[in-house]
Amino acid sequence: MNDDVVEAEVDAGAPLRILILEDSRFDAELLLEAVHLAQPEARATVVNTEADFLGALARDRPQLILSDFELPGFSGGHALDLARRTAPGVPFIFVSGVIGEDNAVELLKRGATDYVSKGRLARLPLVMERALAEAGDRRARDTAQRRLAAANVAFDQAERRRVALIELGDRIRDLDEPSEIAFIASEMLGGMLEVDRAGYGLVDKSAETITIERDWCAPGVASLAGRLNFRDYGSYIDDLRRGITVAFADARDDLRTRDNASALEAINARAVVNMPLTEREGLVGLLYLNHGAVRPWSADELDYVREVGERIRTAIARREAQMELQALAASLERQVEERTRERDRTWALSQDLLGVANRDGFFESVNPAWETVLGWTREEIRGTPFRELVHPDDLAATDVELRRLAEGGRTGGFENRYRTRDGSYRWLSWSAVPDDGLLYTVARDITQQKERAAELESAREQLRQSQKLEAVGQLTGGLAHDFNNLLAAISGSLELMRRKGFEGRATELDRYVGVAQGAVKRASSLTHRLLAFSRRQTLEPKPINANRLVGGMEELVRRTMGPQIELEVVAAVGVWNVHADPSQLESALLNLCINARDAMPEGGRLTIETANRWVDERTAAGRDLAPGQYVSVSVSDTGVGMSPNVVARAFDPFYTTKPIGMGTGLGLSMVYGFAKQSGGQVRIYSEPGQGTMVSIYLPRDLRDVEPEERRTLQPPSPRAHQGDTVLVVDDEAALRMLIVEVMQGLGYTTLEAGDGAEALRVLQSGERIDLLVSDVGLPGGMNGRQVADAARTARPGLKVLFITGYAENAVLSHGHLDPGMHVMSKPFELEVLARRVKELIESE
């Protein structure tokens, strides 16, 4: 339909638009009344001249025309002709009182829809309804016909494009050159869409360029073959990077190209389609269409370009893959040849013993290294069962490994010895893999490594022995120094006591006795520290409330620290009970506090803290502890701190940084030994100038704490009942003499023995014995525990008191003591021994 033809527009729900051509006002009012009766919502326009009629047709676009036949200077027939030209689809109904039958028929042939006599306007609503219905049907039919025609055109176009794609596939199937494939597709696409240019190029994203080898151009249009920079023609490369198709009908109107439109027009590209072709690495190619004039691009056209582009990329990728595959095949063939030569060279030149063995126990092939290492020729190796070359001591392990290989396992690092031609043996380390009934083996001669390892282990053992001797020397030197001082005090006191006794000055003896006893107590303390360090002391662990123990020591620690040091106790709420010896824990805590005091000569702050600790497996591994629940008792100071080297040696016996005479070097080693023997650990955290914190970790005890015992004054040593008899067994005659004298002085009948055999003779004599007091370490091959066990065999229920000095305590702690057996540690006061003997004899 021509652009100057006006069609009536039908809007659903809008009022009906009616144009009335009538020169009589009276008749026009009658028509309006009839129209409103039929269509109350209708909007009617009345005109009476040709000019007004044409104006209303163009302006109002009526949906129905009612016209008189005779008009002054204008006729209904002429109006019909005008309506058919400008609004052919609009129903035209004549309403006249003078039109005849013949004229009505002629007018209907010329295109009128119907006619109604002015004398019969009652028919008008029916005629209008029929006319509008027929017009609607006609419009629907025309629309369907137009759509069918468009569909036919689209189908024809799609069919032509489909056939073109099939032909394209046939033409490019056997092409080898990617540029030729791209040109054939571009030629087909350019002709099909009737554009000036079509082509394909490779994109360099980093350089933002496209390289075109060849493109298709319409007659008179220049080729773009070569390299172009995208930025010279606009900013649309940013969209192409994201995989977005760039299509514009006019470069002057597109925001991405309007500033560069002249450059695009210069290459006949005012209208452009740029179709990005992507792979996993992103944008790789571009299919483009150019047209020198303004040209819109339909969705179907863009879909077609996209399909052609995919076919181009697929065909090129397939050909490139074929070319790569051919190159790969050629490369693999070269590599196989090269590696075959390399394998042969490796087989011949390898210093490792390479071989292939069968299930019968023979090597089918071996390399020359066998002859070099073992001296046998390759023929001798292949002709000898390989088990015959294995060292007899290694045969059993070799057979186990062979069975594992037979079950499909692999061997790596298996070692055995093979006999050489001269009768000696060489150590070999094997790797073997079973495959298809054969064993592929590699053996390396490790004889020299074995010899060097043996030499290294020997040197390490010598170093360990040297370190042990050094440690023993340090230990004995420290012991000698301290014990010589103590022995000097005891010896001097005894010498002065003897001299004053000869001079008759007995009143001064008590002072020397006190000096000697003080030295003995210091010696006892020193031995206890040594035993604590070596974890051989006799402990009496029980449940302890750490907060209560620390609180009981707070006043003592405060007095020991002095006024310059501020003491703070941080007792955690709900601290668990610990399993430890309370006296040893008090001693360890006091040792740590004294060390902290000495580290703060100018004063500072000392903090004692308690806390519950959960130690998981990872933390336990780093702290040499078993995983579980612990309580930590920590002492921290603000003193001088320790360097890493000092921390590393802090627990060594007799190691001290204090001046000579200011410390024995056994304090921290005693704390360490006590903690380890109690099942815990000690950790030091310190930095020079930042202070030190020492934490004792002790295991949790789930039992309740025993109530505290009230301390009372000790009564005099109790005397024996008539006939109470004690057997004293000790190889130290002086100590045995002192114990016997004390027992006899208290009224006990006392028997004595110097070793286990003599003690057994006394026990077998049949004499009354109420208590066996025995040292643990006895000469003659029988210790005190064995004597006690033998005694109880003859005298069931005999009460036993062991007195122990040091390491023989292990004899008692390795097992549980039977009821009626007890222990005392040397040295001890004889008064304490007397009370203990009385308690045991009278106990049930």
Backbone hydrogen bonds, N-H to C=O, Kabsch-Sander energy under -0.5 kcal/mol:
donor,donor_aa,acceptor,acceptor_aa,energy
5,V,2,N,-1.3
6,V,86,T,-3.0
7,E,5,V,-0.5
9,E,61,R,-0.5
11,D,9,E,-0.7
12,A,10,V,-0.6
14,A,11,D,-1.9
18,I,16,L,-0.6
18,I,43,R,-2.5
19,L,64,L,-2.7
20,I,18,I,-0.5
20,I,45,T,-3.8
21,L,19,L,-0.5
21,L,66,L,-3.2
22,E,20,I,-0.7
22,E,47,V,-2.3
25,R,23,D,-0.6
28,A,24,S,-2.6
29,E,25,R,-2.2
30,L,26,F,-2.0
31,L,27,D,-2.5
32,L,28,A,-2.6
33,E,29,E,-2.5
34,A,30,L,-2.4
35,V,31,L,-3.0
36,H,32,L,-2.5
37,L,33,E,-1.7
38,A,34,A,-1.8
39,Q,35,V,-3.9
42,A,39,Q,-1.8
43,R,16,L,-3.8
44,A,42,A,-0.6
45,T,18,I,-2.5
47,V,20,I,-2.9
53,F,49,T,-2.0
54,L,50,E,-2.5
55,G,51,A,-2.4
56,A,52,D,-2.5
57,L,53,F,-2.0
58,A,54,L,-2.0
59,R,55,G,-2.8
60,D,56,A,-2.2
61,R,56,A,-0.8
61,R,57,L,-0.7
63,Q,17,R,-3.0
64,L,17,R,-1.0
65,I,91,P,-2.5
66,L,19,L,-2.8
67,S,93,I,-2.4
68,D,21,L,-2.5
71,L,69,F,-0.5
71,L,74,F,-1.1
74,F,71,L,-1.6
76,G,69,F,-3.4
79,A,75,S,-1.9
80,L,76,G,-2.2
81,D,77,G,-2.0
82,L,78,H,-2.2
83,A,79,A,-2.5
84,R,80,L,-2.4
85,R,81,D,-1.5
86,T,82,L,-2.3
87,A,83,A,-3.0
90,V,87,A,-1.7
93,I,65,I,-3.1
93,I,91,P,-0.5
94,F,114,D,-2.3
95,V,67,S,-2.8
96,S,116,V,-1.6
104,A,100,G,-2.4
105,V,101,E,-2.2
106,E,102,D,-2.3
107,L,103,N,-2.8
108,L,104,A,-2.3
109,K,105,V,-2.0
110,R,106,E,-1.7
111,G,107,L,-0.5
111,G,108,L,-0.9
112,A,107,L,-2.5
113,T,92,F,-3.2
114,D,92,F,-1.1
116,V,94,F,-2.9
118,K,96,S,-0.9
120,R,117,S,-2.2
121,L,118,K,-0.7
123,R,120,R,-2.0
124,L,121,L,-1.3
127,V,123,R,-2.4
128,M,124,L,-3.2
129,E,125,P,-2.5
130,R,126,L,-2.5
131,A,127,V,-2.7
132,L,128,M,-2.8
133,A,129,E,-2.2
134,E,130,R,-2.6
135,A,131,A,-2.6
136,G,132,L,-2.5
137,D,133,A,-2.6
138,R,134,E,-2.6
139,R,135,A,-2.8
140,A,136,G,-2.5
141,R,137,D,-2.7
142,D,138,R,-2.9
143,T,139,R,-3.0
144,A,140,A,-2.6
145,Q,141,R,-2.4
146,R,142,D,-2.7
147,R,143,T,-2.9
148,L,144,A,-2.6
149,A,145,Q,-2.6
150,A,146,R,-2.8
151,A,147,R,-3.0
152,N,148,L,-2.6
153,V,149,A,-2.3
154,A,150,A,-3.1
155,F,151,A,-3.3
156,D,152,N,-2.9
157,Q,153,V,-2.7
158,A,154,A,-3.3
159,E,155,F,-3.1
160,R,156,D,-2.6
161,R,157,Q,-2.4
162,R,158,A,-2.9
163,V,159,E,-3.0
164,A,160,R,-2.1
165,L,161,R,-2.5
166,I,162,R,-2.4
167,E,163,V,-2.7
168,L,164,A,-2.6
169,G,165,L,-2.7
170,D,166,I,-2.3
171,R,167,E,-2.6
172,I,168,L,-2.5
173,R,169,G,-1.1
175,L,172,I,-1.0
181,I,177,E,-1.9
182,A,178,P,-2.3
183,F,179,S,-1.9
184,I,180,E,-2.3
185,A,181,I,-1.9
186,S,182,A,-2.2
187,E,183,F,-2.7
188,M,184,I,-2.1
189,L,185,A,-2.4
190,G,186,S,-3.0
191,G,187,E,-2.1
192,M,188,M,-2.3
193,L,189,L,-2.2
194,E,190,G,-0.8
195,V,190,G,-1.7
196,D,290,N,-1.2
197,R,290,N,-1.9
198,A,216,W,-2.5
199,G,288,Y,-2.1
200,Y,214,R,-0.6
201,G,286,L,-2.2
202,L,211,T,-2.1
203,V,284,V,-2.2
204,D,209,T,-2.7
205,K,203,V,-0.7
208,E,204,D,-1.7
209,T,204,D,-1.5
210,I,228,L,-2.2
211,T,202,L,-2.7
212,I,210,I,-0.6
212,I,226,G,-3.5
213,E,211,T,-0.5
216,W,198,A,-3.0
218,A,196,D,-3.1
221,V,218,A,-2.3
226,G,212,I,-2.7
228,L,210,I,-2.5
230,F,208,E,-1.9
230,F,228,L,-0.6
232,D,229,N,-1.5
233,Y,230,F,-2.3
234,G,231,R,-0.6
235,S,256,R,-1.7
238,D,235,S,-1.8
240,L,236,Y,-2.1
241,R,237,I,-2.2
242,R,238,D,-0.9
243,G,240,L,-1.8
244,I,239,D,-2.5
246,V,274,N,-2.3
247,A,245,T,-0.6
248,F,272,V,-2.2
251,A,270,R,-1.8
253,D,250,D,-1.6
254,D,250,D,-1.2
257,T,254,D,-1.2
258,R,254,D,-2.3
260,N,257,T,-1.7
261,A,258,R,-0.7
264,L,260,N,-1.6
265,E,261,A,-2.8
266,A,262,S,-1.8
267,I,263,A,-0.6
267,I,264,L,-1.0
268,N,265,E,-1.6
269,A,264,L,-2.1
270,R,291,H,-1.0
271,A,291,H,-2.5
272,V,248,F,-1.9
273,V,289,L,-2.2
274,N,246,V,-3.5
275,M,273,V,-0.6
275,M,287,L,-3.4
277,L,285,G,-2.7
278,T,276,P,-0.5
279,E,282,G,-2.3
282,G,279,E,-2.4
284,V,277,L,-2.4
285,G,277,L,-2.1
286,L,201,G,-2.2
287,L,275,M,-2.4
288,Y,199,G,-2.5
288,Y,286,L,-0.5
289,L,273,V,-2.3
290,N,197,R,-2.5
291,H,271,A,-2.1
295,R,249,A,-1.7
302,L,298,S,-2.1
303,D,299,A,-2.5
304,Y,300,D,-2.3
305,V,301,E,-2.6
306,R,302,L,-2.5
307,E,303,D,-2.4
308,V,304,Y,-2.5
309,G,305,V,-2.7
310,E,306,R,-2.4
311,R,307,E,-2.1
312,I,308,V,-2.6
313,R,309,G,-2.8
314,T,310,E,-2.8
315,A,311,R,-2.8
316,I,312,I,-2.9
317,A,313,R,-3.1
318,R,314,T,-2.8
319,R,315,A,-2.5
320,E,316,I,-3.1
321,A,317,A,-2.7
322,Q,318,R,-2.5
323,M,319,R,-2.7
324,E,320,E,-2.8
325,L,321,A,-2.9
326,Q,322,Q,-2.7
327,A,323,M,-2.5
328,L,324,E,-3.1
329,A,325,L,-3.0
330,A,326,Q,-2.4
331,S,327,A,-2.7
332,L,328,L,-3.6
333,E,329,A,-2.4
334,R,330,A,-2.0
335,Q,331,S,-2.9
336,V,332,L,-3.2
337,E,333,E,-2.0
338,E,334,R,-3.0
339,R,335,Q,-3.7
340,T,336,V,-2.3
341,R,337,E,-2.1
342,E,338,E,-2.8
343,R,339,R,-3.4
344,D,340,T,-2.4
345,R,341,R,-2.4
346,T,342,E,-3.6
347,W,343,R,-3.3
348,A,344,D,-1.9
349,L,345,R,-3.1
350,S,346,T,-2.6
353,L,443,A,-3.3
354,L,352,D,-0.9
355,G,441,T,-2.0
356,V,365,S,-2.3
357,A,439,L,-2.7
358,N,362,F,-2.7
361,G,358,N,-1.4
363,F,381,I,-0.5
364,E,356,V,-3.2
364,E,362,F,-0.5
365,S,356,V,-1.3
367,N,354,L,-1.8
370,W,367,N,-1.6
371,E,368,P,-0.7
372,T,368,P,-1.5
373,V,369,A,-2.8
374,L,370,W,-2.6
375,G,370,W,-0.8
375,G,371,E,-1.0
381,I,377,T,-2.2
382,R,378,R,-2.5
383,G,379,E,-1.7
384,T,380,E,-0.5
384,T,381,I,-1.0
386,F,361,G,-2.1
388,E,385,P,-1.8
389,L,386,F,-1.2
390,V,386,F,-0.5
390,V,387,R,-0.8
391,H,417,R,-2.4
394,D,391,H,-1.9
395,L,391,H,-0.5
395,L,392,P,-1.0
398,T,394,D,-2.1
399,D,395,L,-2.8
400,V,396,A,-1.9
401,E,397,A,-2.0
402,L,398,T,-2.3
403,R,399,D,-2.2
404,R,400,V,-1.8
405,L,401,E,-2.0
406,A,402,L,-2.2
407,E,403,R,-1.2
408,G,405,L,-1.8
409,G,404,R,-2.3
411,T,432,A,-2.6
413,G,430,W,-1.2
414,F,430,W,-1.4
416,N,428,L,-1.9
418,Y,426,R,-2.5
419,R,389,L,-2.9
420,T,424,S,-3.3
421,R,374,L,-2.8
423,G,420,T,-1.5
426,R,418,Y,-2.4
428,L,416,N,-3.0
429,S,444,R,-2.3
430,W,414,F,-3.8
430,W,428,L,-0.5
431,S,442,V,-2.3
432,A,411,T,-1.6
433,V,440,Y,-2.0
435,D,438,L,-2.8
438,L,435,D,-1.6
439,L,357,A,-3.0
440,Y,433,V,-2.5
440,Y,438,L,-0.5
441,T,355,G,-2.9
441,T,439,L,-0.6
442,V,431,S,-2.6
443,A,353,L,-2.1
444,R,429,S,-2.1
446,I,427,W,-2.3
446,I,444,R,-0.6
447,T,427,W,-0.6
450,K,446,I,-2.6
451,E,447,T,-2.3
452,R,448,Q,-2.8
453,A,449,Q,-2.8
454,A,450,K,-2.4
455,E,451,E,-2.4
456,L,452,R,-2.8
457,E,453,A,-2.7
458,S,454,A,-2.2
459,A,455,E,-2.4
460,R,456,L,-2.6
461,E,457,E,-2.5
462,Q,458,S,-2.3
463,L,459,A,-2.3
464,R,460,R,-3.0
465,Q,461,E,-2.6
466,S,462,Q,-2.4
467,Q,463,L,-2.8
468,K,464,R,-2.7
469,L,465,Q,-2.6
470,E,466,S,-2.4
471,A,467,Q,-2.8
472,V,468,K,-3.1
473,G,469,L,-2.8
474,Q,470,E,-2.6
475,L,471,A,-2.9
476,T,472,V,-3.3
477,G,473,G,-2.4
478,G,474,Q,-2.3
479,L,475,L,-2.7
480,A,476,T,-3.1
481,H,477,G,-2.3
482,D,478,G,-2.4
483,F,479,L,-3.3
484,N,480,A,-2.3
485,N,481,H,-1.6
486,L,482,D,-2.1
487,L,483,F,-3.5
488,A,484,N,-2.2
489,A,485,N,-1.8
490,I,486,L,-2.5
491,S,487,L,-3.4
492,G,488,A,-2.8
493,S,489,A,-2.2
494,L,490,I,-2.4
495,E,491,S,-2.5
496,L,492,G,-2.5
497,M,493,S,-2.4
498,R,494,L,-2.6
499,R,495,E,-2.5
500,K,496,L,-3.0
501,G,497,M,-2.0
502,F,498,R,-2.2
503,E,499,R,-1.8
504,G,501,G,-0.9
505,R,500,K,-2.8
506,A,504,G,-0.9
508,E,505,R,-1.4
509,L,506,A,-1.6
512,Y,508,E,-1.0
513,V,509,L,-2.6
514,G,510,D,-2.5
515,V,511,R,-1.8
516,A,512,Y,-2.5
517,Q,513,V,-2.7
518,G,514,G,-2.3
519,A,515,V,-2.1
520,V,516,A,-2.4
521,K,517,Q,-2.5
522,R,518,G,-2.3
523,A,519,A,-2.4
524,S,520,V,-2.7
525,S,521,K,-2.6
526,L,522,R,-2.4
527,T,523,A,-2.4
528,H,524,S,-2.4
529,R,525,S,-2.1
530,L,526,L,-2.3
531,L,527,T,-2.8
532,A,528,H,-2.5
533,F,529,R,-2.6
534,S,530,L,-2.4
535,R,531,L,-0.5
535,R,532,A,-0.7
536,R,531,L,-2.9
537,Q,531,L,-1.0
539,L,537,Q,-0.7
542,K,580,A,-2.2
544,I,578,V,-2.2
546,A,544,I,-0.8
546,A,576,W,-0.6
549,L,545,N,-2.4
550,V,546,A,-2.7
551,G,547,N,-2.6
552,G,548,R,-2.3
553,M,549,L,-1.2
554,E,550,V,-0.8
554,E,551,G,-0.6
557,V,553,M,-2.9
558,R,554,E,-2.5
559,R,555,E,-2.3
560,T,556,L,-2.2
561,M,557,V,-2.3
562,G,558,R,-1.5
565,I,562,G,-1.0
566,E,564,Q,-0.5
566,E,604,G,-2.9
568,E,606,L,-2.5
570,V,568,E,-0.5
570,V,608,I,-3.2
571,A,569,V,-0.7
572,A,570,V,-0.7
572,A,610,T,-0.6
575,V,572,A,-0.9
578,V,544,I,-2.6
579,H,699,P,-2.1
580,A,542,K,-1.6
580,A,578,V,-0.8
585,L,581,D,-2.3
586,E,582,P,-2.5
587,S,583,S,-2.3
588,A,584,Q,-2.7
589,L,585,L,-2.7
590,L,586,E,-2.6
591,N,587,S,-2.4
592,L,588,A,-2.2
593,C,589,L,-2.1
594,I,590,L,-2.5
595,N,591,N,-2.4
596,A,592,L,-2.3
597,R,593,C,-2.5
598,D,594,I,-2.4
599,A,595,N,-1.3
600,M,597,R,-1.6
603,G,600,M,-2.0
604,G,564,Q,-1.3
606,L,566,E,-3.1
607,T,636,S,-2.7
608,I,568,E,-2.6
609,E,607,T,-0.5
609,E,634,S,-2.5
610,T,570,V,-1.9
611,A,632,S,-1.5
613,R,630,Y,-3.2
615,V,613,R,-0.6
615,V,628,G,-2.8
616,D,614,W,-0.7
620,A,616,D,-2.9
621,A,617,E,-2.1
622,G,618,R,-1.3
623,R,619,T,-1.0
623,R,620,A,-0.6
624,D,620,A,-0.6
625,L,620,A,-2.2
628,G,615,V,-1.9
630,Y,613,R,-2.8
631,V,698,L,-2.6
632,S,611,A,-2.7
633,V,696,I,-2.2
634,S,609,E,-2.7
634,S,632,S,-0.5
635,V,694,V,-2.5
636,S,607,T,-2.5
637,D,692,T,-2.6
638,T,605,R,-0.6
640,V,599,A,-1.7
647,V,643,S,-2.5
648,A,644,P,-2.1
649,R,645,N,-1.0
649,R,646,V,-0.6
650,A,646,V,-0.7
650,A,647,V,-0.8
652,D,649,R,-1.9
654,F,665,G,-1.2
655,Y,652,D,-1.5
655,Y,665,G,-0.9
656,T,654,F,-0.6
662,M,659,P,-2.3
670,M,666,L,-2.2
671,V,667,G,-2.1
672,Y,668,L,-2.7
673,G,669,S,-2.5
674,F,670,M,-2.6
675,A,671,V,-2.4
676,K,672,Y,-2.5
677,Q,673,G,-2.5
678,S,674,F,-1.5
679,G,676,K,-1.5
680,G,675,A,-3.3
681,Q,697,Y,-1.7
683,R,695,S,-2.3
685,Y,693,M,-2.7
687,E,691,G,-1.5
689,G,640,V,-3.6
690,Q,687,E,-2.3
691,G,639,G,-0.6
691,G,687,E,-0.5
692,T,637,D,-0.7
693,M,685,Y,-2.4
694,V,635,V,-2.6
695,S,683,R,-2.6
696,I,633,V,-2.6
697,Y,681,Q,-3.5
697,Y,695,S,-0.6
698,L,631,V,-2.3
698,L,696,I,-0.6
700,R,629,Q,-2.0
701,D,577,N,-3.0
702,L,700,R,-0.5
706,E,543,P,-0.5
720,A,746,L,-3.2
724,D,721,H,-2.1
726,V,749,T,-2.6
727,L,771,L,-2.5
728,V,726,V,-0.6
728,V,751,L,-3.0
729,V,727,L,-0.5
729,V,773,V,-3.1
730,D,728,V,-0.5
730,D,753,A,-1.9
733,A,731,D,-0.9
736,R,732,E,-2.6
737,M,733,A,-2.6
738,L,734,A,-2.0
739,I,735,L,-2.4
740,V,736,R,-2.5
741,E,737,M,-2.4
742,V,738,L,-2.2
743,M,739,I,-2.5
744,Q,740,V,-2.8
745,G,741,E,-2.4
746,L,742,V,-1.2
747,G,744,Q,-1.6
748,Y,743,M,-2.6
749,T,724,D,-3.0
750,T,748,Y,-0.6
751,L,726,V,-2.9
753,A,728,V,-2.2
756,G,779,P,-0.8
759,A,755,D,-1.8
760,L,756,G,-2.3
761,R,757,A,-1.8
762,V,758,E,-1.8
763,L,759,A,-2.6
764,Q,760,L,-2.0
765,S,762,V,-1.4
766,G,763,L,-0.6
767,E,762,V,-0.5
770,D,725,T,-2.4
771,L,725,T,-1.2
772,L,799,K,-2.5
773,V,727,L,-3.2
773,V,771,L,-0.6
774,S,772,L,-0.6
774,S,801,L,-1.9
775,D,729,V,-2.7
776,V,803,I,-1.2
778,L,776,V,-0.9
782,M,779,P,-0.5
784,G,776,V,-3.2
787,V,783,N,-2.0
788,A,784,G,-2.5
789,D,785,R,-2.6
790,A,786,Q,-2.3
791,A,787,V,-2.5
792,R,788,A,-2.3
793,T,789,D,-1.1
794,A,790,A,-1.4
795,R,791,A,-3.2
798,L,795,R,-1.7
799,K,770,D,-0.6
800,V,820,G,-2.5
801,L,772,L,-3.1
802,F,822,H,-3.3
803,I,774,S,-2.3
804,T,824,M,-2.5
809,N,806,Y,-2.0
810,A,807,A,-2.3
811,V,808,E,-1.5
812,L,808,E,-0.6
812,L,809,N,-1.0
813,S,809,N,-2.0
814,H,810,A,-1.6
815,G,812,L,-0.8
821,M,818,D,-1.8
822,H,800,V,-1.8
824,M,802,F,-2.4
826,K,804,T,-3.4
833,L,829,E,-2.0
834,A,830,L,-2.4
835,R,831,E,-2.1
836,R,832,V,-2.2
837,V,833,L,-2.5
838,K,834,A,-2.0
839,E,835,R,-2.3
840,L,836,R,-2.2
841,I,837,V,-2.3
842,E,838,K,-2.0
843,S,839,E,-0.9
